[in-house]
Amino acid sequence: MQIRFKNFDADDEFEELWSYEFGQHNHFRPSQFIEMLLDDEDYFIECSKKMYQRAEELEYEIWELEEDE
């Protein structure tokens, strides 16, 4: 999941999803939709960073437990 978050690209998603019909159906203008995707990209980057940090913390905790044994 972290890799998918990290690799999310707003421009790629826009190009894959956007069509005139998509915009009409969802009541989005292209600028509104790309803005939402850019917000998503920022959010996913932050989530990816937090996941990586937590994974490092867990690895450290596991390493400490193994030393105590």
C-alpha positions as CSV (number, residue, x, y, z in Angstrom):
1,M,0.0,0.0,0.0
2,Q,2.8,2.4,0.8
3,I,4.3,1.9,-2.6
4,R,0.9,2.7,-4.3
5,F,0.6,5.8,-2.1
6,K,4.2,6.9,-2.9
7,N,3.7,6.4,-6.7
8,F,0.4,8.2,-7.0
9,D,0.6,10.9,-9.6
10,A,-2.2,13.4,-10.0
11,D,-1.5,14.0,-13.7
12,D,-1.4,10.3,-14.6
13,E,-4.7,9.8,-12.7
14,F,-6.3,12.7,-14.5
15,E,-5.2,11.5,-17.9
16,E,-6.5,8.0,-17.1
17,L,-9.9,9.1,-15.7
18,W,-10.9,12.4,-17.3
19,S,-13.4,12.6,-20.1
20,Y,-16.1,15.1,-21.0
21,E,-18.7,12.5,-19.9
22,F,-16.9,11.8,-16.6
23,G,-17.0,15.6,-15.9
24,Q,-20.6,15.9,-16.7
25,H,-21.6,12.8,-14.7
26,N,-19.7,14.0,-11.6
27,H,-20.4,17.7,-12.1
28,F,-16.6,18.5,-12.1
29,R,-14.8,20.9,-14.2
30,P,-11.3,19.8,-15.3
31,S,-9.6,22.3,-12.9
32,Q,-11.8,21.1,-10.0
33,F,-10.9,17.5,-10.6
34,I,-7.2,18.0,-11.0
35,E,-7.2,20.1,-7.7
36,M,-8.8,17.1,-5.9
37,L,-6.2,14.8,-7.3
38,L,-3.4,17.1,-6.3
39,D,-4.9,17.1,-2.7
40,D,-5.0,13.3,-2.9
41,E,-1.4,13.2,-4.0
42,D,-0.3,15.4,-1.0
43,Y,-2.3,13.3,1.4
44,F,-0.9,10.0,0.0
45,I,2.7,11.4,0.3
46,E,2.1,12.2,3.9
47,C,0.6,8.8,4.6
48,S,3.5,7.1,2.9
49,K,6.0,9.0,5.0
50,K,4.1,8.1,8.2
51,M,3.9,4.4,7.2
52,Y,7.7,4.3,6.5
53,Q,8.5,6.0,9.8
54,R,6.2,3.6,11.7
55,A,7.8,0.6,9.9
56,E,11.3,1.9,11.0
57,E,10.0,2.3,14.6
58,L,8.6,-1.2,14.6
59,E,11.9,-2.7,13.2
60,Y,13.8,-0.9,16.0
61,E,11.3,-2.3,18.6
62,I,11.7,-5.8,17.3
63,W,15.5,-5.5,17.3
64,E,15.4,-4.4,20.9
65,L,13.2,-7.3,21.9
66,E,15.6,-9.8,20.2
67,E,18.5,-8.3,22.1
68,D,16.7,-8.9,25.4
69,E,16.2,-12.5,24.7
